[in-house]
Amino acid sequence: MEFREDLIDLLRVAGSVVVVTGSGVSAESGVPTFRGEDGLWRRYRAEDLATPQAFSSDPALVWEWYDWRRGIVAKAKPNPAHEVIADMERYYPDFLLVTQNVDGLHRKAGNERMVEIHGNIWRVRCVAELDERFLYDNPLEVIPPKCECGSLLRPAVVWFGESLPFEGLTTASEGIQNCEVFLTVGTSGVVYPVASFPMLAKSSGASVVDINKDATPITSIADHTLMGKAGEILPELWRAIKG
Ligand code: OAD
């Protein structure tokens, strides 16, 4: 792929970069996306599996679905797109990754300055005591799993109708309002509040770069759109930048 010179210059000299990722960045690692042809929301109803109401009415069903997804994630490895985003953290003096993904693959690739804004599929929260911890058993021995206090454990992820963690959202908003380059990778850009981030970046003066297989609402406001697979485009782009 040919890259515009102004894009290469922009990314080569930028001091502060925020990267926002969605499930498309993990697609080439074998983790299903939510929308699109093979998306999870084509086969399952979010209302039955990813809402607090669904968990109250059938915690075992919700946990079976999460246990199945944890099994997929357990086998997945970071792909070249994750590797480049990890290298970006080492390259840019001021860097922040905001991911909507709960699969933990960015951390496996080496990112540390990151906000997992929708939580992490390996973390659980006691519904009574509200404390969180990692639970790596897969498959789970008992479904639904319980806390030592006897109450249910739930996945520590953000479900539809729930607020995003205040601290993560503040870190993300501050980073976005102060960055020179805002790069989105593999997100449909339709789930709020993350869907509002590209506009926030643009109105704060950042250049918006979007990498996606298909056109999305971000395409219309992006200064640069690179269409194709993240695992192919990002390594090529990174080679061009680092010379
Ligand atoms: P989506 O499934 O909505 O969008 C995935 C995007 O990735 C689409 O725009 C695809 O075109 C693109 N894509 C797929 N494969 C790609 C590849 N190899 N390279 C580049 N792009 C690719 O996933 P998200 O945007 O992450 O929230 O969805 C946002 C939120 O909706 C998720 O965090 C989840 C979901 O419901 C909750 O569960 C709260």
Residues whose N, C-alpha, C, O or C-beta is under 5 A from the ligand:
A	BS01	OAD	G22 S23 G24 A27 E28 T33 F34 R35 Q100 H118 V158 W159 F160 G186 T187 S188 G189 V191 I211 N212 K213 D214 T216 G228 K229 A230 G231
